[in-house]
Amino acid sequence: MGNRQDADDQAQEVFLKIFRGIMELDNPHTLTSWIYRITVNTCLDALRKEKRNPARAVGNPRGEAADEESADDIPDTQSPTPEEAVAREEMILCLEETWVQLEPTNRVVLALREIEERSYEEIAKILELGLSAVKMRIHRARLLFKQLLDQICPDLYEQVSANLKRN
């Protein structure tokens, strides 16, 4: 949704829809897919209704205060150096900016596959699509994400590769 407040609003809407429609669910085995479908449709409808441009999102897309400090100020001997911490924060900001610029439908398929690690079959059920359509959408979404990332943060790929080689 682009920020925590909108996500919370849509989560509340999803719970209301589930509450209102749970008695009409024919097959209890499809509960998870049914809930995901309601969630996806609710969020996509809200984005369409607002005609929101994902690139408009300002600040931290997660809706967290940028300068919040943890309650523990105990130094960690395993923590990264200041340079590594800055590089990591820049990487996170690049990834978040890329994420919010993706079309909502691309975010949905990538979130289901890459973040929630759902199988292609589960995603097909959730989105009510054929398996080949799901595979194609995920492939295209990955390509679009990489293209956007290359535009927003052209040096990020080299940074990530260098970090992976060191570890």
C-alpha positions in Angstrom: 0.0 0.0 0.0 3.0 2.3 0.3 2.7 3.2 4.0 1.7 1.6 7.3 -1.5 3.6 7.8 -3.0 2.7 4.5 -2.0 -0.9 5.1 -3.6 -0.9 8.5 -6.8 0.6 7.0 -6.9 -2.1 4.3 -6.2 -4.8 6.8 -9.2 -3.6 8.8 -11.3 -3.7 5.7 -10.1 -7.2 4.9 -11.1 -8.4 8.3 -14.6 -6.9 7.9 -15.0 -8.6 4.6 -13.9 -12.0 6.0 -16.2 -11.6 9.0 -19.2 -10.8 6.7 -18.4 -13.6 4.2 -17.0 -16.4 6.2 -20.4 -18.2 6.4 -20.7 -18.3 2.6 -17.4 -20.1 2.2 -18.2 -23.4 0.6 -15.0 -25.3 1.1 -13.1 -24.8 4.3 -9.9 -26.2 2.6 -9.8 -23.1 0.5 -9.8 -20.7 3.5 -6.2 -19.5 3.0 -6.6 -18.8 -0.7 -9.9 -17.1 -0.1 -8.4 -14.8 2.5 -5.5 -14.0 0.2 -7.8 -13.3 -2.6 -9.9 -10.9 -0.5 -6.7 -9.2 0.7 -5.3 -8.8 -2.8 -8.6 -7.5 -4.3 -9.2 -5.1 -1.4 -5.7 -3.5 -1.7 -5.8 -3.3 -5.5 -9.3 -1.8 -5.4 -8.1 0.8 -2.8 -5.1 1.7 -5.0 -7.3 2.0 -8.1 -9.9 4.1 -6.2 -7.2 6.6 -5.1 -5.5 6.5 -8.5 -2.4 6.5 -6.5 1.0 6.8 -8.2 3.4 4.5 -6.3 6.2 6.9 -7.1 4.5 9.5 -5.0 5.3 7.7 -1.7 7.4 9.9 0.5 9.6 8.9 3.3 9.9 5.4 4.7 7.4 3.1 2.9 7.2 1.0 6.0 5.7 3.9 7.9 8.3 3.9 10.6 10.0 6.9 12.0 13.5 7.2 10.5 15.2 8.4 13.6 13.7 6.0 16.1 16.4 4.4 18.3 16.2 1.1 20.0 15.8 0.9 23.7 19.1 -1.0 23.9 22.0 1.2 23.5 24.4 -1.6 24.4 27.2 -1.8 21.8 27.2 -5.0 19.8 30.6 -6.4 18.9 29.0 -8.2 15.9 27.5 -5.0 14.5 28.7 -3.6 11.2 31.1 -0.8 10.8 29.6 2.7 10.3 30.5 2.4 6.6 28.7 -1.0 6.3 25.7 0.4 8.1 25.4 3.4 5.8 25.8 1.1 2.7 23.2 -1.2 4.1 20.7 1.6 4.8 21.3 3.0 1.3 20.6 -0.5 -0.1 17.4 -0.8 1.8 16.3 2.7 0.7 17.0 1.7 -2.9 15.1 -1.5 -2.6 12.1 0.2 -0.9 12.0 3.0 -3.5 12.1 0.4 -6.3 9.3 -1.6 -4.5 6.9 1.4 -4.2 7.4 2.2 -7.9 6.3 -1.2 -9.1 2.7 -1.5 -10.2 0.5 -3.1 -7.4 -0.1 -6.2 -9.4 3.6 -6.8 -9.8 4.1 -6.2 -6.1 1.5 -8.8 -5.3 3.1 -11.6 -7.3 6.6 -10.8 -6.1 5.5 -10.6 -2.4 3.7 -13.9 -2.7 6.6 -15.6 -4.4 9.8 -13.9 -3.0 8.7 -12.7 0.4 6.1 -15.3 1.5 7.8 -18.1 -0.5 4.5 -19.4 -1.9 4.6 -22.1 -4.5 3.4 -21.2 -8.0 0.4 -23.4 -7.5 -0.6 -21.6 -4.3 -0.2 -18.2 -6.1 -2.3 -19.5 -9.0 -5.1 -20.4 -6.5 -4.8 -17.1 -4.6 -4.9 -15.0 -7.8 -7.4 -17.3 -9.6 -5.0 -17.6 -12.6 -3.5 -20.4 -14.6 -0.1 -21.8 -13.6 1.6 -20.5 -16.8 0.1 -17.0 -16.3 1.5 -16.9 -12.8 4.9 -18.0 -13.9 4.9 -15.3 -16.7 3.7 -12.6 -14.3 6.4 -13.4 -11.8 9.0 -13.5 -14.5 7.9 -10.1 -15.9 7.7 -8.6 -12.4 11.2 -9.7 -11.6 12.5 -8.2 -14.8 10.6 -4.9 -14.1 12.0 -4.8 -10.6 15.5 -5.2 -11.8 15.1 -2.5 -14.5 13.6 -0.1 -12.0 16.4 -0.9 -9.5 19.0 -0.3 -12.2 17.4 3.1 -12.9 17.0 4.1 -9.3 20.3 2.8 -7.9 22.6 1.8 -10.8 25.5 0.8 -8.5 23.4 -1.4 -6.2 24.0 -4.6 -8.1 27.8 -4.2 -7.8 27.5 -3.5 -4.1 25.3 -6.5 -3.5 27.7 -8.7 -5.5 30.7 -7.4 -3.6 29.0 -8.0 -0.2 28.1 -11.6 -1.2 31.6 -12.3 -2.3 33.0 -11.1 1.0 30.7 -13.3 3.0 
